[in-house]
Amino acid sequence: MNNIQFATALHILTLLAMTDDNVSSAYIAGSIGINPAMVRKSLSTLSNHGLVITREGKGGGASLAKPAGKILLSDIYRSVNTAPLLGKANRTNPDCRVGKQINQHLYNLYSQADNALVKQLTTVTLADFCNQFD
């Protein structure tokens, strides 16, 4: 549950949405307080999901691939989500009454929590999120 990928992706996309020009990974890294290499990795993921466009070289940087009003927060979450919201299942003892069943029940619970989160995130666009800033 200490995954910061969503927060990082949302930070990046918010910066891009609120800037007219291409934004460098160094600038983004300075805003987030992380290494530019980590920003480039996040940009690559966001690019692979059609959320950003990146350009190398002088005058390069990143920009949104589509208007902020067309990007749902659920799109961002899905692009970076690699594990269930509540974490992973445990190693268990298959000879235990609870141990042999708990991971399936946890999986069902985690799926319900993820689905509820995605449903909520589907109601908010990146533009909506950006409108909260002064």
C-alpha positions as CSV (number, residue, x, y, z in Angstrom):
1,M,0.0,0.0,0.0
2,N,3.0,2.3,-0.1
3,N,2.9,2.5,-3.9
4,I,3.5,6.1,-5.0
5,Q,3.1,5.4,-8.7
6,F,-0.4,6.8,-8.9
7,A,0.5,10.0,-7.0
8,T,3.6,10.4,-9.2
9,A,1.6,9.9,-12.4
10,L,-1.1,12.3,-11.3
11,H,1.5,14.9,-10.3
12,I,3.2,14.6,-13.7
13,L,-0.1,14.8,-15.7
14,T,-1.3,17.8,-13.6
15,L,1.9,19.7,-14.4
16,L,1.5,18.9,-18.1
17,A,-2.1,19.9,-18.1
18,M,-1.3,23.2,-16.4
19,T,1.6,24.0,-18.8
20,D,1.3,25.0,-22.5
21,D,4.8,23.9,-23.5
22,N,6.6,20.6,-23.4
23,V,7.9,20.0,-19.9
24,S,11.3,18.4,-19.2
25,S,11.8,15.5,-17.0
26,A,14.2,17.6,-14.9
27,Y,11.5,20.2,-14.3
28,I,9.0,17.5,-13.4
29,A,11.5,15.8,-11.1
30,G,12.2,19.1,-9.3
31,S,8.4,19.6,-8.7
32,I,8.0,16.1,-7.3
33,G,11.3,15.8,-5.5
34,I,12.5,12.7,-7.2
35,N,15.2,11.6,-9.7
36,P,14.6,12.5,-13.3
37,A,15.2,8.9,-14.3
38,M,12.2,7.9,-12.2
39,V,10.2,10.6,-14.0
40,R,11.3,9.2,-17.4
41,K,10.2,5.7,-16.4
42,S,6.8,7.1,-15.4
43,L,6.5,9.1,-18.6
44,S,7.3,5.9,-20.6
45,T,4.5,4.1,-18.8
46,L,2.1,7.0,-19.4
47,S,3.1,7.2,-23.0
48,N,2.5,3.4,-23.5
49,H,-1.0,4.0,-22.2
50,G,-1.6,6.9,-24.6
51,L,-1.7,9.6,-21.9
52,V,1.4,11.6,-22.8
53,I,3.7,12.3,-25.8
54,T,7.4,12.6,-25.2
55,R,10.0,14.2,-27.5
56,E,13.8,13.9,-27.1
57,G,16.4,16.5,-27.6
58,K,16.4,20.3,-27.6
59,G,12.9,21.6,-27.2
60,G,11.8,18.1,-26.2
61,G,9.9,17.1,-23.1
62,A,6.5,15.7,-22.4
63,S,3.0,16.9,-23.1
64,L,-0.5,15.5,-22.8
65,A,-1.6,13.2,-25.6
66,K,-5.2,14.4,-25.3
67,P,-7.1,17.2,-23.5
68,A,-7.2,17.0,-19.7
69,G,-11.0,16.8,-19.9
70,K,-10.7,13.5,-21.8
71,I,-8.4,11.8,-19.3
72,L,-10.2,10.1,-16.4
73,L,-8.4,9.5,-13.1
74,S,-9.3,5.9,-13.6
75,D,-7.3,5.9,-16.8
76,I,-4.3,7.1,-14.8
77,Y,-4.8,4.6,-12.1
78,R,-5.2,1.7,-14.5
79,S,-2.0,2.7,-16.3
80,V,0.2,2.5,-13.2
81,N,-1.7,0.0,-11.0
82,T,0.4,-3.2,-10.7
83,A,-1.0,-4.7,-7.5
84,P,-4.4,-4.7,-5.6
85,L,-5.1,-1.6,-3.6
86,L,-5.0,-3.5,-0.3
87,G,-1.9,-5.4,-1.0
88,K,-1.0,-9.0,-1.8
89,A,-2.1,-12.3,-0.4
90,N,-0.2,-14.1,2.3
91,R,1.7,-17.4,2.2
92,T,-0.5,-19.8,4.0
93,N,-0.6,-23.3,5.4
94,P,-2.8,-25.4,3.0
95,D,-3.6,-27.8,5.9
96,C,-5.1,-25.0,8.0
97,R,-8.9,-24.4,7.7
98,V,-8.4,-20.7,7.3
99,G,-5.0,-20.9,5.5
100,K,-6.3,-23.0,2.6
101,Q,-9.2,-20.5,1.9
102,I,-8.1,-17.1,3.0
103,N,-6.3,-16.0,-0.2
104,Q,-9.3,-16.5,-2.3
105,H,-11.5,-14.5,0.1
106,L,-8.8,-11.8,0.2
107,Y,-8.7,-11.7,-3.6
108,N,-12.5,-11.2,-3.7
109,L,-12.3,-8.4,-1.1
110,Y,-9.4,-6.8,-2.9
111,S,-11.2,-6.9,-6.2
112,Q,-14.3,-5.3,-4.7
113,A,-12.1,-2.5,-3.2
114,D,-10.3,-1.9,-6.5
115,N,-13.6,-1.9,-8.4
116,A,-15.1,0.7,-6.0
117,L,-12.0,2.9,-6.3
118,V,-12.0,2.7,-10.1
119,K,-15.7,3.5,-10.2
120,Q,-15.1,6.6,-8.1
121,L,-12.0,7.7,-10.2
122,T,-14.2,7.3,-13.4
123,T,-16.2,10.3,-12.2
124,V,-13.3,12.7,-12.2
125,T,-11.2,14.0,-15.1
126,L,-7.7,15.4,-15.0
127,A,-9.2,18.8,-15.8
128,D,-11.5,18.5,-12.8
129,F,-8.5,17.7,-10.6
130,C,-6.5,20.6,-12.0
131,N,-9.3,23.0,-11.3
132,Q,-8.6,22.6,-7.6
133,F,-5.3,24.5,-7.9
134,D,-5.0,28.2,-7.5
